[in-house]
């Protein structure tokens, strides 16, 4: 095993709220060192195939590919002095290889610079992390699709500015969540293609140490790591990494919107949905009756943190000349943290989506709580077709004000108004005040998102 972690070298999340064990492993120091070892092995293989390193050079590194051989306390101490992990790592790697093959040790890292190995290791970690994120998005979408299909016809109040509006369905609300996550999946795939490219340029991006063999070695190195070659070394051009971070930030924000909706619908006075129940879940230290939206809280916390991290990476883009000072280093913990937050947010939203508790009777009660006023728009539209929009709007506005001031149902007021009765029968008024008859294209929109025609009507 790798030696004891030095506190200053630990990159894993310290909070169960802001990461997952799988994502912590991907961005652990151990995994980073393994990818750095693989970079050096792949480079030796490329140098060997180009006739620059002797035969058997890469074979001397192969036994170390999946072995934690680094002395972490020593690495930590030396990295503080050297300015990055690569320098002490290479010293230890070279010493290990020298024990096996003196000639191979002289070719380690030839043509590369510290940033090449660190950036490429980060790219390889990104490839792992992105696969985990995409898997989470797929699982979430599948669960949400089941919920949207089940509740396509579950009528509830639509809300604008936190006030009741015309009715919608829970299925349509969830379909909106799914559509957003689908767009982010497309963005993640596109960003992944641009981000997972080799970094290899040497000290100032010229590969001058390799002379005429630079292109040959670069191509072989990319093949060995199953990466695409970049058009040009990108040491101080961080746009691809920042794009990935920004897309992750948007994904976290959209998952945060889902959690915010759930938390608002879960309020005691609303009570239309609830997070999954369970022993010890959502309790209070003082209030035994509480069932708090704990998963939503963790997601919203992640979504609140993400913009600042993305902002840090945007600020760090202004790097000097061919190699940056300080701005590059600012990425080291910031970039992985965004992946951790995304993984944590997805994991908690998957928990919610899998066992979301829905209370249709409470939705119906809340929708009717204003005595039919939520359906005022439907009545106004129907009257407008017969007497013009302005007059219809004014009549329904007056009726609504009377219903509120007299604490009566809108139906009673409408029936009493002669001008309304001349245009609409009681049966027509009753139908217009039925929320299930005022859902417009909700069903069609749901089917567009989740596919098929089997959504509940």
C-alpha positions in Angstrom: 0.0 0.0 0.0 1.0 3.6 -0.5 2.4 5.1 2.7 0.3 7.1 5.1 -1.3 10.1 3.5 0.1 13.4 4.4 -2.6 15.8 5.4 -1.5 18.5 2.9 -1.6 16.0 0.1 -5.1 14.6 0.7 -7.5 15.5 -2.1 -10.5 13.4 -1.1 -13.6 15.1 0.2 -13.9 15.3 4.0 -17.7 15.5 4.0 -20.2 12.7 3.1 -22.4 15.5 1.7 -20.1 16.6 -1.1 -18.7 13.6 -2.8 -19.1 9.8 -3.3 -16.6 7.1 -2.5 -16.3 6.2 -6.2 -15.5 9.8 -7.1 -13.1 10.1 -4.2 -11.2 7.1 -5.4 -10.9 8.6 -9.0 -9.5 11.8 -7.7 -7.4 10.3 -4.9 -3.7 10.8 -4.7 -3.1 7.1 -5.3 -5.1 7.1 -8.5 -3.4 10.2 -9.7 0.0 8.6 -9.1 -1.0 5.4 -10.9 -2.0 7.5 -14.0 1.3 9.4 -13.8 3.1 6.1 -13.7 1.1 5.0 -16.8 2.0 8.2 -18.6 5.7 7.5 -18.0 5.4 3.9 -19.1 3.5 5.0 -22.2 6.2 7.6 -23.0 9.0 5.1 -22.6 7.1 2.8 -24.9 6.8 5.6 -27.5 10.5 6.5 -27.1 11.4 2.8 -27.5 9.3 2.5 -30.7 11.0 5.6 -32.1 14.4 4.2 -31.4 15.3 6.8 -28.7 15.0 4.6 -25.7 16.6 1.1 -25.6 14.7 -2.1 -26.0 13.0 -3.2 -22.7 12.8 0.3 -21.3 9.0 0.3 -20.9 9.1 -3.3 -19.6 11.1 -2.0 -16.6 8.1 0.2 -15.6 5.3 -2.3 -16.2 5.6 -4.0 -12.8 5.0 -0.6 -11.2 1.8 0.2 -13.1 -0.6 -1.1 -10.5 1.6 -1.0 -7.4 1.6 1.8 -4.8 5.3 2.2 -4.7 5.5 5.9 -3.8 6.6 7.1 -0.3 3.8 9.6 0.4 5.4 11.4 3.3 8.5 12.0 1.4 6.5 13.0 -1.7 4.5 15.5 0.3 7.6 17.1 1.8 9.5 17.4 -1.5 6.5 18.6 -3.4 6.2 21.6 -1.2 9.8 22.6 -2.1 9.6 21.6 -5.8 6.2 23.3 -6.5 4.4 20.2 -7.8 4.0 16.4 -7.4 5.7 15.5 -10.6 9.3 16.3 -9.6 9.5 14.1 -6.4 7.4 11.5 -8.1 9.8 11.2 -11.0 12.7 11.0 -8.5 11.1 8.0 -6.8 10.0 6.3 -10.0 13.5 6.7 -11.5 15.1 5.2 -8.4 12.7 2.2 -8.6 13.4 1.6 -12.3 17.1 2.0 -11.8 17.0 -1.1 -9.5 15.7 -3.1 -12.5 17.2 -1.4 -15.6 19.9 1.3 -15.4 19.5 2.2 -19.1 15.7 2.5 -18.9 16.1 4.9 -15.9 18.0 7.3 -18.1 15.1 7.6 -20.6 12.3 8.2 -18.1 10.4 11.4 -18.8 12.6 12.3 -21.8 11.0 15.1 -23.9 8.2 15.8 -21.3 7.8 18.4 -18.6 6.1 18.2 -15.2 2.9 19.7 -16.5 2.7 17.1 -19.3 2.5 14.2 -16.8 0.2 16.1 -14.4 -2.2 17.4 -17.0 -2.4 14.0 -18.8 -3.0 12.2 -15.5 -5.8 14.7 -14.9 -7.3 14.0 -18.3 -7.2 10.3 -17.6 -8.9 10.9 -14.3 -11.5 13.1 -16.1 -12.2 10.2 -18.5 -13.0 7.9 -15.5 -14.9 10.6 -13.7 -17.0 11.5 -16.7 -18.0 7.9 -17.2 -19.2 7.8 -13.7 -21.2 11.0 -14.1 -22.8 9.9 -17.3 -23.8 6.6 -15.7 -25.4 8.6 -12.9 -27.3 10.8 -15.3 -28.6 7.7 -17.1 -29.8 6.2 -13.9 -31.5 9.4 -12.8 -33.2 9.8 -16.2 -34.5 6.2 -16.1 -36.0 6.7 -12.6 -37.4 10.1 -13.4 -39.0 8.7 -16.6 -40.8 6.0 -14.5 -42.1 8.8 -12.3 -43.1 11.0 -15.1 -45.0 8.1 -16.8 -46.7 7.2 -13.6 -47.7 10.7 -12.8 -48.5 12.1 -16.3 -52.1 12.6 -15.2 -51.5 13.5 -11.6 -52.9 17.0 -11.5 -51.4 19.7 -9.3 -51.3 23.5 -9.1 -48.8 25.1 -11.4 -47.0 27.9 -9.5 -45.6 31.2 -10.7 -43.8 33.6 -8.4 -44.5 31.0 -5.7 -48.3 31.6 -6.2 -50.9 29.3 -7.6 -51.5 29.4 -11.3 -53.4 27.1 -13.7 -53.1 23.4 -13.2 -50.2 21.3 -14.5 -49.3 17.7 -13.8 -46.5 16.2 -11.7 -45.5 14.2 -14.8 -44.9 17.4 -16.8 -42.8 18.9 -13.9 -40.6 15.8 -13.9 -40.4 15.8 -17.7 -38.9 19.3 -17.4 -36.2 17.9 -15.1 -35.5 15.0 -17.5 -35.2 17.4 -20.5 -32.7 19.5 -18.8 -30.6 16.5 -17.8 -30.7 15.2 -21.3 -29.3 18.5 -22.6 -26.5 18.3 -20.1 -25.7 14.8 -21.2 -25.2 16.0 -24.7 -23.0 18.8 -23.4 -21.0 16.5 -21.3 -20.3 14.2 -24.2 -19.2 17.1 -26.4 -17.0 18.5 -23.6 -15.5 15.1 -23.0 -14.4 14.8 -26.6 -12.6 18.1 -26.3 -11.2 17.5 -22.9 -9.8 14.0 -23.0 -6.8 14.8 -25.2 -3.1 14.3 -24.6 -0.9 17.0 -23.1 2.7 16.7 -24.4 4.8 19.6 -25.3 8.0 19.7 -23.2 9.2 22.8 -21.5 7.6 25.5 -23.7 5.4 23.4 -26.0 8.0 22.7 -28.8 9.1 19.1 -28.0 12.6 20.4 -28.9 14.3 17.7 -26.9 13.0 15.1 -29.3 14.1 16.9 -32.4 12.5 15.5 -35.6 11.1 12.5 -33.7 8.6 14.7 -31.7 5.6 14.0 -33.8 6.3 10.3 -33.9 6.7 10.0 -30.2 3.6 12.2 -29.5 1.4 10.0 -31.8 2.7 6.8 -30.2 2.2 8.2 -26.7 -1.4 9.2 -27.5 -2.1 5.7 -28.8 -0.6 4.0 -25.8 -2.9 6.0 -23.5 -5.9 5.7 -25.9 -6.2 9.5 -26.1 -6.4 11.8 -29.0 -3.5 14.1 -29.8 -4.2 17.8 -29.2 -3.6 20.1 -32.2 -1.0 21.8 -30.2 0.2 21.6 -26.5 -2.3 23.5 -24.3 -0.3 24.2 -21.2 -1.7 27.7 -20.7 -4.9 27.3 -22.8 -7.4 25.8 -20.3 -10.6 26.3 -22.2 -11.4 22.6 -22.6 -11.1 21.8 -18.9 -13.0 25.0 -18.0 -15.8 24.0 -20.4 -16.1 20.6 -18.7 -16.3 22.3 -15.3 -18.9 24.8 -16.6 -21.1 22.0 -18.0 -20.8 20.1 -14.7 -21.7 23.3 -12.9 -24.9 23.6 -15.1 -25.7 20.0 -14.4 -25.4 20.5 -10.7 -27.6 23.6 -11.0 -30.3 21.7 -12.8 -30.2 18.9 -10.2 -30.4 21.7 -7.6 -33.6 23.0 -9.3 -35.1 19.5 -9.0 -34.2 19.4 -5.3 -35.6 22.9 -4.7 -38.9 21.8 -6.3 -39.1 18.8 -4.1 -38.2 20.7 -0.9 -40.9 23.3 -1.7 -43.5 20.7 -2.4 -42.5 18.9 0.8 -43.2 22.0 3.1 -45.7 21.1 5.8 -48.3 23.5 4.5 -48.0 22.1 1.0 -47.3 18.4 1.6 -47.7 17.2 -2.0 -44.5 15.1 -2.3 -41.9 13.8 0.1 -38.4 12.4 0.0 -38.2 8.7 0.8 -38.9 7.8 4.4 -36.6 5.7 6.6 -35.4 5.0 10.1 -33.2 7.9 11.2 -33.7 9.9 8.0 -34.5 13.6 8.2 -34.9 13.7 12.0 -34.3 16.7 14.3 -32.2 16.8 17.5 -35.1 18.6 19.3 -38.3 18.1 17.3 -39.3 14.4 17.2 -42.0 14.9 14.6 -39.7 16.3 12.0 -39.0 14.7 8.6 -36.6 17.0 6.9 -35.7 17.1 3.2 -32.1 16.0 3.9 -31.2 14.8 0.4 -32.6 18.1 -1.1 -30.6 20.1 1.4 -27.3 18.3 0.4 -28.1 18.8 -3.3 -28.9 22.5 -2.9 -25.7 23.0 -0.9 -23.7 21.5 -3.7 -25.5 23.7 -6.3 -24.7 26.7 -4.1 -21.0 25.9 -4.0 -20.6 25.0 -7.7 -20.7 28.5 -9.3 -17.9 29.7 -7.1 -15.7 26.8 -8.2 -16.5 27.4 -11.9 -15.7 31.1 -11.3 -12.3 30.2 -9.9 -11.4 28.2 -13.0 -12.6 31.0 -15.3 -10.4 33.4 -13.4 -7.5 31.0 -13.7 -7.6 31.0 -17.5 -5.4 34.1 -17.8 -2.2 32.2 -17.6 1.2 33.7 -18.5 2.9 33.0 -21.7 3.9 29.3 -22.2 3.5 28.1 -18.6 1.4 29.6 -15.9 2.3 30.8 -12.4 -0.3 30.2 -9.7 -3.3 30.1 -11.9 -2.5 26.5 -13.1 -2.0 25.5 -9.5 -5.4 27.0 -8.5 -7.1 24.3 -10.7 -5.6 21.4 -8.8 -8.2 21.1 -6.1 -10.9 23.2 -7.7 -11.5 21.0 -10.8 -11.8 17.7 -9.0 -14.2 19.3 -6.4 -16.7 20.1 -9.1 -16.8 16.4 -10.2 -17.2 15.4 -6.5 -20.2 17.8 -6.1 -21.8 16.6 -9.4 -21.4 12.9 -8.2 -22.9 13.7 -4.8 -25.8 15.7 -6.2 -26.7 13.0 -8.7 -26.4 10.3 -6.0 -28.8 12.1 -3.7 -31.3 12.9 -6.5 -31.3 9.3 -7.5 -32.3 8.4 -3.9 -35.2 10.8 -4.2 -36.3 9.7 -7.7 -36.2 6.0 -6.8 -38.7 6.3 -3.9 -40.4 9.7 -4.3 -43.6 9.7 -2.2 -46.5 11.5 -3.9 -49.8 12.6 -2.4 -52.4 13.3 -5.1 -55.1 14.0 -2.6 -53.1 16.8 -1.1 -52.5 18.2 -4.6 -56.2 18.2 -5.3 -56.9 19.9 -1.9 -54.3 22.6 -2.5 -55.5 23.2 -6.0 -59.1 23.7 -4.7 -58.0 25.8 -1.7 -58.7 29.1 -3.4 -62.3 28.1 -4.3 -61.7 27.7 -8.0 -59.7 30.9 -8.6 -56.9 28.8 -10.0 -59.2 28.1 -13.0 -60.0 31.8 -13.7 -57.8 31.8 -16.8 -59.8 28.9 -18.3 -63.1 30.8 -17.8 -61.6 34.0 -19.2 -60.4 32.2 -22.3 -63.8 30.6 -22.9 -65.6 33.9 -22.5 -63.1 35.7 -24.7 -64.1 33.5 -27.7 -67.6 34.9 -27.3 -67.3 38.5 -26.2 -63.7 39.5 -26.8 -60.7 39.3 -24.6 -60.9 42.7 -22.8 -64.5 42.3 -21.6 -64.0 38.7 -20.7 -60.9 39.5 -18.7 -62.6 42.3 -16.8 -65.6 40.1 -16.0 -63.5 37.3 -14.5 -61.3 39.8 -12.7 -64.4 41.3 -11.0 -65.7 37.8 -10.2 -62.4 36.8 -8.7 -62.2 39.9 -6.5 -65.8 39.2 -5.3 -65.0 35.6 -4.5 -62.0 36.7 -2.4 -63.7 39.5 -0.6 -66.9 37.5 0.1 -65.0 34.3 0.9 -67.1 32.3 -1.7 -66.3 29.9 -4.5 -65.7 31.4 -7.9 -68.5 29.1 -9.4 -71.1 30.7 -7.2 -70.1 34.2 -8.3 -70.0 33.3 -12.0 -73.5 31.8 -11.9 -74.8 34.9 -10.3 -73.4 37.2 -13.0 -76.0 37.7 -15.7 -73.5 38.6 -18.4 -71.6 35.3 -17.8 -74.8 33.2 -17.6 -75.8 34.6 -21.0 -72.6 33.1 -22.5 -71.9 30.0 -20.4 -74.3 27.3 -19.1 -73.8 25.8 -15.6 -72.4 22.6 -17.2 -69.9 24.7 -19.2 -68.9 26.6 -16.1 -68.4 23.3 -14.2 -66.3 21.9 -17.0 -64.2 25.0 -17.2 -63.5 24.9 -13.4 -62.4 21.2 -13.6 -58.6 21.2 -13.5 -58.3 17.9 -15.4 -59.9 19.6 -18.5 -57.3 22.4 -18.6 -54.0 20.7 -19.1 -53.4 21.6 -22.7 -50.4 19.9 -24.3 -49.0 18.5 -21.1 -49.4 14.9 -22.2 -47.8 15.6 -25.5 -44.8 17.3 -23.9 -44.3 14.4 -21.5 -44.4 11.9 -24.4 -41.9 14.0 -26.3 -39.4 13.7 -23.4 -39.9 10.2 -22.2 -41.0 8.6 -25.5 -43.8 6.3 -26.3 -47.5 6.7 -25.9 -48.0 4.7 -22.7 -47.9 7.6 -20.3 -50.9 7.6 -18.0 -53.7 9.8 -19.2 
